Amino acid sequence: MKKLGKFFLFVFLFLIVAVGAVAGYTWYNLQAPGTAENQVECKIDVVQGTTIRSVSKELESRGIIRSADLLYLLARKNGSVVKSGTYTVNSAMTPSEILELLASGQQEYISVSIPEGFTVGQIGALLETKGIVSKEAFVSMTKDVFLLEKYGIPGPSFEGYLFPDTYYFNRGMDCESIISMMVDNFFKKIESIDGLKEKKPAELFYIVRLASVVEREYRVADEAPIIASVFTNRLNAGAGLYSCATVVYMLTEVLGRPHPDRVLTADTKIDNPYNTYVHAGLPPGAISNPGLIALRAAAHPAETDYWFFVVEDEAAGRHVFTENLEDHNQAKYNLSVKRAAGN
């Protein structure tokens, strides 16, 4: 009997030690491995469909937590579900705090400012530089026929409908979500322009294409409606726009060439639908993504008899507007003489 009692006592003590060891191990691994003074910090990208197990392993490999298995078990116990996004975590956070953050969806966003007049390709390159999506994937998605049909856009891509603004993205976003955010913003912003919201898709597409050319031509806001009037007068007469901006777009975005230092005469003779020196009317698609100034100017051009304009002051960005070719050539001559004289 004494031997049996000793055996049970041994088992009892062993269980106490074992439970204590497990409890100690668990307690230890549920603490933050670092302190405010020596913490390790990193960004973690959680894409849609990522499992808590894979997140746990990544956090352990980066030294943010001590045990991936314990974080996984804790998540299962609490019913935690991680939400996609980009998060900044550090080793001074406890596993519970990390799980709370990943389940909250309070992710870290990346601020991206899209300048007025940027093309789809330029936006894609900017997003790639920011580490959000690849340029190739973004440009490809802007041509998705199903997404274009969803928004009722009759053009070959979303060029012209990606409103220039400051956006907050994360690395877990897909191209479709990014494009939708920008297009939704476009339709919201044009509500401030009289009559534009009520336009049929084909009518709006016409204005967007015109605005995209105006955007690349104007430098001073008060001249945008006048430049729009020049192009409108030409369009109404069935004449070519003769816009160098369309030639640059053709060379860079359509033909994939480097951005030219200047447009050559040979460039203006290339037979391409986007070359408004060769083909009358608007190009088949927008050549940039215009802002409100250009969109408002295209929707409500000034009423003028102007057919031509030429840069008068490069620094100020102002133009001389004329009604006929003779006056246009005279204006160019006067400007050349003025520049030759150093004025």
C-alpha positions as CSV (number, residue, x, y, z in Angstrom):
1,M,0.0,0.0,0.0
2,K,2.8,2.3,0.8
3,K,4.3,1.8,-2.6
4,L,1.0,2.4,-4.3
5,G,0.6,5.7,-2.3
6,K,4.0,6.8,-3.3
7,F,3.2,6.1,-6.9
8,F,0.1,8.2,-6.8
9,L,2.0,10.9,-5.1
10,F,4.6,10.8,-7.8
11,V,2.0,11.0,-10.5
12,F,0.2,13.8,-8.7
13,L,3.4,15.8,-8.4
14,F,4.4,15.1,-12.0
15,L,1.0,16.4,-13.2
16,I,1.4,19.5,-11.1
17,V,4.9,20.1,-12.6
18,A,3.6,19.3,-16.1
19,V,0.6,21.6,-15.8
20,G,2.8,24.3,-14.3
21,A,5.3,23.9,-17.1
22,V,2.6,24.1,-19.8
23,A,1.1,27.1,-18.1
24,G,4.5,28.8,-17.8
25,Y,5.3,28.0,-21.4
26,T,1.9,29.4,-22.5
27,W,2.2,32.5,-20.3
28,Y,5.8,33.1,-21.6
29,N,4.8,32.9,-25.3
30,L,1.7,35.1,-24.8
31,Q,3.9,37.9,-23.7
32,A,5.5,40.4,-26.1
33,P,9.0,39.2,-27.0
34,G,10.3,42.8,-27.2
35,T,10.1,46.0,-25.3
36,A,9.6,49.6,-26.4
37,E,13.3,50.1,-26.3
38,N,14.4,47.1,-28.4
39,Q,11.3,46.2,-30.4
40,V,11.4,44.8,-34.0
41,E,8.9,46.5,-36.3
42,C,7.7,45.4,-39.7
43,K,4.8,45.7,-42.2
44,I,2.8,42.7,-43.0
45,D,0.6,42.3,-46.1
46,V,-2.5,40.2,-45.6
47,V,-4.1,39.5,-48.9
48,Q,-7.6,38.2,-49.3
49,G,-7.8,34.5,-48.5
50,T,-4.7,34.5,-46.2
51,T,-5.0,32.0,-43.4
52,I,-4.2,32.7,-39.7
53,R,-1.7,29.9,-39.7
54,S,0.3,31.4,-42.5
55,V,0.2,34.8,-40.9
56,S,1.4,33.2,-37.6
57,K,4.3,31.6,-39.3
58,E,5.4,34.8,-41.0
59,L,5.2,36.7,-37.7
60,E,7.3,34.1,-35.9
61,S,9.9,34.1,-38.7
62,R,10.2,37.9,-38.4
63,G,10.6,37.8,-34.7
64,I,7.4,39.6,-33.9
65,I,6.0,36.6,-31.8
66,R,7.6,33.7,-30.1
67,S,5.3,30.9,-31.2
68,A,3.3,30.6,-34.4
69,D,1.4,27.6,-33.0
70,L,0.3,29.4,-29.9
71,L,-0.9,32.4,-31.9
72,Y,-2.9,30.1,-34.1
73,L,-4.5,28.3,-31.2
74,L,-5.3,31.6,-29.5
75,A,-7.0,32.8,-32.7
76,R,-9.0,29.6,-32.9
77,K,-10.0,29.9,-29.3
78,N,-11.1,33.6,-29.8
79,G,-12.7,33.0,-33.2
80,S,-10.4,35.7,-34.7
81,V,-10.6,36.2,-38.4
82,V,-7.9,38.3,-40.1
83,K,-8.9,41.0,-42.5
84,S,-6.9,41.8,-45.7
85,G,-4.7,44.9,-45.7
86,T,-1.3,46.2,-44.8
87,Y,-0.5,46.4,-41.0
88,T,2.4,47.7,-39.0
89,V,3.2,45.3,-36.1
90,N,6.1,45.2,-33.6
91,S,7.6,42.8,-31.1
92,A,6.4,45.0,-28.2
93,M,2.8,43.9,-29.0
94,T,1.4,40.9,-27.3
95,P,-0.1,38.1,-29.5
96,S,-3.6,39.2,-28.3
97,E,-2.9,42.8,-29.4
98,I,-1.7,41.6,-32.8
99,L,-4.8,39.4,-33.3
100,E,-7.0,42.3,-32.3
101,L,-5.3,44.6,-34.8
102,L,-5.5,42.1,-37.7
103,A,-9.1,41.4,-37.0
104,S,-10.0,45.1,-36.7
105,G,-9.3,46.0,-40.3
106,Q,-7.6,49.1,-39.1
107,Q,-4.9,48.7,-41.7
108,E,-2.2,51.1,-42.9
109,Y,-3.1,52.9,-46.1
110,I,-0.7,54.1,-48.7
111,S,-1.4,57.7,-49.9
112,V,-1.2,58.1,-53.7
113,S,-1.8,61.5,-55.4
114,I,-2.7,61.2,-59.0
115,P,-1.9,64.4,-60.9
116,E,-4.3,65.9,-63.4
117,G,-3.5,64.8,-67.0
118,F,-1.8,61.5,-66.0
119,T,-2.5,58.7,-68.5
120,V,-3.4,55.1,-67.5
121,G,0.2,54.1,-68.1
122,Q,1.5,56.8,-65.9
123,I,-0.9,55.9,-63.1
124,G,0.0,52.3,-63.4
125,A,3.7,53.1,-63.1
126,L,3.0,55.3,-60.0
127,L,1.1,52.5,-58.4
128,E,3.9,50.0,-59.1
129,T,6.4,52.4,-57.6
130,K,4.3,52.6,-54.4
131,G,4.3,48.8,-54.3
132,I,0.5,48.4,-54.6
133,V,0.0,46.6,-58.0
134,S,2.1,46.1,-61.1
135,K,1.7,48.5,-64.0
136,E,1.1,45.7,-66.4
137,A,-1.8,44.3,-64.4
138,F,-3.3,47.7,-63.8
139,V,-3.2,48.7,-67.5
140,S,-4.7,45.4,-68.5
141,M,-7.6,45.7,-66.1
142,T,-8.4,49.2,-67.4
143,K,-9.3,47.5,-70.7
144,D,-11.5,44.8,-69.1
145,V,-14.7,44.7,-71.2
146,F,-16.9,43.4,-68.4
147,L,-15.9,46.2,-66.1
148,L,-16.3,48.8,-68.8
149,E,-19.8,47.5,-69.5
150,K,-20.6,47.7,-65.8
151,Y,-19.9,51.4,-65.9
152,G,-21.5,52.0,-69.3
153,I,-18.3,53.3,-70.8
154,P,-18.2,53.0,-74.6
155,G,-14.4,53.6,-74.9
156,P,-11.6,51.1,-75.3
157,S,-10.4,51.6,-71.7
158,F,-11.0,53.6,-68.6
159,E,-8.6,56.3,-69.9
160,G,-10.3,59.6,-69.0
161,Y,-12.5,58.2,-66.2
162,L,-9.8,57.7,-63.5
163,F,-10.3,60.9,-61.6
164,P,-7.1,62.6,-60.5
165,D,-7.1,62.9,-56.8
166,T,-5.4,61.7,-53.6
167,Y,-6.4,58.1,-52.8
168,Y,-5.6,55.8,-49.9
169,F,-4.8,52.2,-51.1
170,N,-3.3,49.2,-49.5
171,R,-1.1,46.5,-50.9
172,G,-3.8,43.9,-50.6
173,M,-6.1,45.7,-53.0
174,D,-6.7,44.3,-56.5
175,C,-6.7,46.3,-59.7
176,E,-10.4,46.1,-60.1
177,S,-11.0,47.7,-56.7
178,I,-8.6,50.5,-57.4
179,I,-10.1,51.3,-60.7
180,S,-13.6,51.2,-59.3
181,M,-12.6,53.6,-56.5
182,M,-11.3,56.1,-59.0
183,V,-14.2,55.7,-61.5
184,D,-16.8,56.1,-58.7
185,N,-14.9,59.3,-57.7
186,F,-15.1,60.5,-61.3
187,F,-18.9,60.1,-61.4
188,K,-19.3,61.8,-58.0
189,K,-17.1,64.7,-58.9
190,I,-18.8,65.5,-62.3
191,E,-22.0,66.1,-60.4
192,S,-20.7,69.6,-59.7
193,I,-20.6,70.4,-63.4
194,D,-24.0,71.6,-64.8
195,G,-25.7,69.1,-67.0
196,L,-22.8,66.6,-67.1
197,K,-24.4,64.0,-64.8
198,E,-27.5,63.8,-67.1
199,K,-25.5,63.1,-70.3
200,K,-25.9,59.8,-72.0
201,P,-22.8,57.5,-72.0
202,A,-21.9,58.5,-75.6
203,E,-22.3,62.2,-75.0
204,L,-20.2,62.0,-71.8
205,F,-17.6,60.0,-73.7
206,Y,-17.3,62.9,-76.2
207,I,-16.8,65.4,-73.5
208,V,-14.3,63.3,-71.7
209,R,-12.2,62.9,-74.8
210,L,-12.3,66.6,-75.5
211,A,-11.5,67.4,-71.9
212,S,-8.5,65.0,-72.0
213,V,-7.0,67.0,-74.9
214,V,-7.8,70.4,-73.2
215,E,-6.1,69.0,-70.0
216,R,-2.8,68.4,-71.8
217,E,-2.9,71.8,-73.7
218,Y,-4.0,74.4,-71.1
219,R,-1.6,75.8,-68.4
220,V,-3.7,78.6,-66.9
221,A,-7.2,77.9,-65.7
222,D,-9.0,80.9,-67.2
223,E,-7.7,79.8,-70.7
224,A,-9.1,76.3,-70.5
225,P,-12.6,77.3,-71.8
226,I,-11.0,79.3,-74.6
227,I,-8.8,76.3,-75.7
228,A,-11.9,74.2,-75.5
229,S,-13.7,76.7,-77.8
230,V,-10.9,76.4,-80.4
231,F,-11.2,72.6,-80.5
232,T,-15.0,72.8,-80.5
233,N,-14.9,75.2,-83.5
234,R,-12.7,72.8,-85.4
235,L,-14.8,69.8,-84.5
236,N,-18.0,71.5,-85.6
237,A,-16.3,72.3,-89.0
238,G,-15.0,68.7,-89.4
239,A,-11.4,70.0,-89.3
240,G,-8.4,68.3,-87.6
241,L,-7.5,69.3,-84.0
242,Y,-3.8,69.5,-84.8
243,S,-3.0,68.8,-81.2
244,C,0.6,67.9,-80.4
245,A,-0.7,66.4,-77.1
246,T,-2.5,63.7,-79.1
247,V,0.7,62.9,-81.0
248,V,2.7,62.5,-77.8
249,Y,0.0,60.1,-76.5
250,M,0.1,58.2,-79.7
251,L,3.9,57.9,-79.5
252,T,4.2,56.9,-75.8
253,E,1.0,55.1,-74.9
254,V,-0.1,53.6,-78.2
255,L,3.3,52.9,-79.9
256,G,5.2,52.4,-76.7
257,R,8.0,54.8,-77.6
258,P,10.0,57.0,-75.1
259,H,8.5,60.5,-74.4
260,P,9.9,62.8,-77.1
261,D,11.7,66.0,-76.3
262,R,9.6,67.6,-79.0
263,V,7.1,66.6,-81.6
264,L,8.8,66.2,-85.1
265,T,7.1,66.9,-88.4
266,A,7.6,63.2,-89.2
267,D,5.6,62.3,-86.0
268,T,2.6,64.4,-87.2
269,K,2.4,62.3,-90.4
270,I,2.1,58.9,-88.7
271,D,-1.2,57.3,-89.7
272,N,-2.8,56.5,-86.4
273,P,-6.3,57.2,-85.1
274,Y,-4.8,59.1,-82.2
275,N,-2.9,61.5,-84.6
276,T,-5.2,64.5,-84.9
277,Y,-2.9,65.9,-87.6
278,V,-3.9,63.1,-89.9
279,H,-7.4,62.3,-88.7
280,A,-10.1,64.9,-88.2
281,G,-12.3,64.8,-85.1
282,L,-11.5,63.5,-81.6
283,P,-9.2,60.5,-81.0
284,P,-11.0,57.2,-80.4
285,G,-10.3,57.4,-76.7
286,A,-9.2,59.9,-74.1
287,I,-5.5,60.9,-74.0
288,S,-5.3,61.7,-70.3
289,N,-7.4,61.7,-67.2
290,P,-8.7,65.3,-66.9
291,G,-9.5,67.2,-63.7
292,L,-12.6,69.4,-63.1
293,I,-11.2,72.5,-64.8
294,A,-10.7,70.7,-68.1
295,L,-14.0,68.7,-67.8
296,R,-15.9,71.9,-67.0
297,A,-14.3,73.7,-70.0
298,A,-15.2,70.8,-72.3
299,A,-18.7,70.7,-71.1
300,H,-19.1,74.5,-71.4
301,P,-16.6,75.9,-73.9
302,A,-16.3,79.7,-74.3
303,E,-18.1,81.1,-77.3
304,T,-15.4,82.4,-79.6
305,D,-14.4,82.5,-83.2
306,Y,-10.9,81.3,-82.5
307,W,-9.3,78.5,-84.5
308,F,-5.7,78.8,-83.4
309,F,-3.5,79.3,-80.4
310,V,0.2,79.5,-79.7
311,V,2.2,79.8,-76.5
312,E,3.0,83.4,-75.8
313,D,4.8,83.0,-72.5
314,E,6.3,79.6,-71.5
315,A,6.9,80.6,-67.9
316,A,3.3,82.0,-67.4
317,G,1.7,79.4,-69.6
318,R,-0.4,81.9,-71.6
319,H,-1.4,81.7,-75.2
320,V,-2.2,84.0,-78.1
321,F,-5.5,83.1,-79.7
322,T,-6.4,84.0,-83.3
323,E,-9.3,83.5,-85.7
324,N,-7.5,82.6,-89.0
325,L,-4.3,81.1,-90.3
326,E,-2.9,84.4,-91.4
327,D,-3.2,86.0,-88.0
328,H,-1.9,82.8,-86.4
329,N,1.3,82.8,-88.6
330,Q,1.7,86.5,-87.8
331,A,1.4,85.8,-84.1
332,K,4.0,83.1,-84.4
333,Y,6.3,85.4,-86.3
334,N,5.9,88.2,-83.8
335,L,6.7,85.8,-80.9
336,S,9.8,84.5,-82.7
337,V,11.1,88.1,-83.2
338,K,10.4,88.9,-79.6
339,R,12.3,85.8,-78.4
340,A,15.2,86.5,-80.7
341,A,15.4,90.0,-79.2
342,G,15.6,88.4,-75.7
343,N,12.2,89.8,-74.6
